[in-house]
Amino acid sequence: MRHVLSSSQFDRQFLDYLYQLTTTIRRFDKSREGIVYLRSLLPHKRAMLYFTQPSTRTFLSFQSACHILGITASEIRDAATSSERKGESVEDSLRTFSSYVDLIIMRSPIAGLCDRVATLLDATPRPVPIVNAGSGPDEHPTQALLDIYTLTRSLRLRGGIDGKTICMVGDLKRGRTVRSLSRLLTNYEDVKIIFASPENFRIEDDLRRALTRAGTRFEETDEFLPAIASADAIYMTRIQDEYDVGGESATDYTRFHLKASHLTSLKEDCVIMHPLPRRDELDPEIDKDPRAKYWRQERNGMWVRVAVLTMLFDVDSRVQLPDL
């Protein structure tokens, strides 16, 4: 990998390898010796976390992933604290940052910015890898990677993701996690995706075309209860009202809330996921149900990002299990 920009850049071979690599890395966390070993892999590297869009989980999991590997991490959390406040372009700011670090991890409300910066830096004397940690409403590839890891791990005793029905619920029009995960699911055989949402939050045409080209079965519905009852995994999402235009988020969304009373309608081994943060669309009472995997999903994100960083810096081959 040169950069991590889009979920479309990954194939099944990569996803299977990432699953194996992440699972191996997690075993190092079981001992002091293992933790010290991971920290010895990249202490000579520096990273910049450029997060100019609000973030909790993604920022902290990337920051923690850097610390686990010994990477020194600096940060910009608000463009107003940089020379962009003086009128400098975001591209010039990021080229400046690339002079000081070996990796830039970016989260921005500007769609396509990560791709533009990667192209710009590739043409400079000192290109550095760019990791897209969320770009506007279009992509969130590392979230999709951790979602695939969580699905694979949760469904491993049932043959994995192949042949399963995945129901995605919520703001499917503007939810970048849904867009990225849907594209990754095209790498699996005989998967069916059910998109359950209000009419004005349905998926965009570009995703419909991508799924059709890949031959992935999907359907769109505003019938929430039948959709979740048939699912092997449910992926809940919140309303993305930070992108609200023209009062879209005023839609009555309550009939797409997953409640504790719905649990009896789900398959006994259904996997319940959510990229978080949640609002009212996911009842906290569901946290007690063993089918709820979203807190594991969150922690999985840190380890998946550790694995991605080892691949970007080409040290994944050193993640063996010595006699610890």
N, C-alpha and C positions, 0 to 999 in steps of 0.2 A: 504494500500500500504506500502511495505517495501522500494522499490526503484522505480524510473521511468527510465526504460532502453530501452523499445521497445514498439512500438504501438501495437504489438501483444498481450500485456498483458491486453488490455482493451476490454471490451465487451459492448454491447448496453446498458445494465443497467447502467454501469459506465458512459458512454457518456451522457445519458439522465440526470443522476444525476449531472454531471459536468456542463451541460448547466444550470440547475436550480440553482445550487450553485453559479456559476459565475454571473448570472443575478441578484441574490439576493445581492451578494457582491457589485456589481456596484451601487446599490441603496444607500449604505452607503456613497459613494463619493459625495452625493448631499448636505450634511450638515457638518458643523464643528464637531458636536457631533458624527456623523457617522464615520468621519475620525479618531477622537480620539479613538473611540471604537475599530476600526480595529487595531490601533497601540497598543492597550492594550493587544492584544491577545498573542503575542509572544516576548515581550521585553527581556525575559530571554534566548533567543536562539541566537546562532551565526552561520553564514554561511560563507563558503569559495567559492568564484567564481574562479574556476581554468580554465581560458580561454587561452589556448596556440595556438588557431587558431583565425585569425582575426574575429571580430564580432562587430556589432554596435547595432542593434535592440535586438538581443537575450540577450546580456550582459546587456544593459540598462533596458530592461523590467524585467529581473530577479532581478537586483539590486533595481529597483523601487518597485517590488513586495515585496522584503525583507523589504524595508523602510516602506511600507504601513502597514505591520504587526508588525513593531517594531523590526525586526530582525537586529542585527548588522552584517554587511557584510564586509569581507576583500577580497582581490583579488590577484591573480597572473595572469598577462596578457602575460608573456613571460617566458618560462622555463629557459632562459638564466639568469634570475635574481634569480633563486633558486639553490639549491645544485646539481641539475641535471647538471649544468655547470661543477661541479667538478667530475662528473661521477656517481652520485647517480642515481639509477634506478627510473623511474617515479612511480613505485609501492611503493618504499620506501618513496619517497617524499610525496605521497598522504596519506600513513599511518601516516606519521609525522603530516600532516595537520589535520588528523582526531582526533589527540590528543587534538587539540585546539578548535574544532568547533563541532556543532551538525548536520551539513549538508554540503555536498560537491556538488556543481553544476559544471559540467564539460563540456568543449567543447574542442575537440582534433581532429587533423587530422588523428589520429591512429584508424583505425576501430577496434571495439571490446574492446577498452581499458576500457570503462565504465563498461562493464560486468565483466572483469577481476578484476577490483578494487573492485566492489561490492562483488564478491565472496571472495576476499582476506579479506576485512574488516569484512564480516560476520563471519569469523573464528577467529577474534580477541576479546579480552576482552571488547573493546569499539567500537562496530560497529556503523556506522552512515549511514543515507540514502544517496544514490547517485542519482543524477538527470542527465540524459544524455541530454545535451544541444546541441548535434550535435557530431557525431562520424564518422570521415572520410566520405566516400560516402555512408554509409550504413543506418544510422537511425537518425531521429530528431523528437522524439516522442512528445515533447511539442509543436513544430510547427504544427504537425498534429492535436493535440488537439485544438489549436486555429483556425486552418483551419476548423475543424468540427463545432466548435462553430459559426464561421462566416457564414458558409454554412447554418447551422440550423437557425440562426437568420435571414439571408437574404431570406430564402425560407419558413419561418414560415407561411406566408399567402397562400402558395401553397402546404401545406401538408408536409413540411419538405423535407428531403433528399430522403426518400423512393420514388422509381419510377423515379428518375431523371437521366439524362445523363450528366456525368461530362467529359469534354475534357481536358486532360493534354497535354501541349505543351512544347517542348524544349529538353533539355539534360536529357532525361528520364533514360539513362543508369547510370549516375553518380549523379543524383539529389536526395539527401536523403529525401528531403521534399516530392517528388513524391512517393518514396518507402513507407514512413511512412503513408502518407495520403491514398494511395491505400489500404493498409492493414486495416486501420480503416473503409474504405467504405464497406468492406465485412460484416460489422455488420448491414447494412441497406438492406431493401427488394427491390428487382427488380431494383437495381442500374445498370447502364451500364457505363463503363469507355471507352473512346476513347483516345488512346495514339497516338498523332500526332507528328512525329519527322522525321529528316533525318534517313536514314537506319543505320548509325553507332552510332546513339544515342538512339536506341530502348531499351526497358526495358530488364533486365537480366532474365535468365531462372528461378531463384529462385522466382522472383515475379510472373512470369507466372504460376508456379506450385502452389503458394499460392492462387492466384485468382481462378485457376481451382478447387483446393480442396474445396474452400469456395463456389463454384457455382456462382461466380460473373461474369456476362457477361462482356467481354472486346474485343476490336479490336485494331489492330495496323495499322496505315496508314501514308503515306507521302503526303496525300492530305489534306492540311491545311484548305482551305476555306470551303469545304463541312463538315468537322469535326466541325468547330466552329459554322457553321450555324445551326447544329442540337442540339447544346448543351444547357442545362439549366444553366450550369456554366462552365466557362473557367478558367483553372489554368495555367497561363503563368510562364515560368521559364527561367533563363539565361543559357548561356553556362558555365559549371563548369570547366573552363580551369586551375584551380589550381591543378586538377588531370590529366592534359594533358600528354599523353604518345604517342610518335610517330606522333605528328602533328594532332591529332584527331580534335582539335578545328579550324583547317584551313578549315573545311567544310563550304560551302556557306549556311548560316543560314537565309538569308534575307527573303526567301519566307515563313518563319515561324514567321515573325514579325507581331504583331497585330497593325494595323494602324487605324487612325481615319476614314479613308475611308471605313473600314470594318464594322463599327458600324451599317450601314443600313442593313447588311446581318444577323445580330444577332437577336435572339428573343427579343421582347420588354422588357421582364423581366429577361433576362440573367444576371447572376452574373459574374463579371470579377474580378479575384483574381490574386495575385502575392505575393510570400513570401518575395520579395525584398532582396538585391538590384537589381535594373533593369539596363539594358543597352539600346540598341536600339530595343530590342524585344517588348517593350511596349511603344507606342507613348504617350508622356506627354499630348498631346491634349485630350486623353481619360480620363484624370483626371476629366474633367468637366462633363462627362457623369454620370447620376445618377446610372447607372449600375456598375460603377467602385467602388469596395468595398475594395481595397487593403490598403487604408489608415485607414479605420475602422478596417480591419484585423490586421494591425500593433498594434493599440491601444488595440484591444481585447486580444492580446497576453499578455499584462501586467496583465489584470484581470483574464485570465485563469490561469496564473502562480500563482497569489495570491491564487486562489481556490485550485490548486494542493498543494501548501505549507500548507494550512490549513488542507488538508487531510493527508499529510505526518506526521504532528505533532498532528493529531487527535483533532483539535479544530474546525473542520467544523461544528460540532453540535452546536457550540456557535455562529455561524453566523445566528442569528435570527434577526428580526427587532424589537428591543425594541421601546418604545414610545419616539422616538427621536424628 
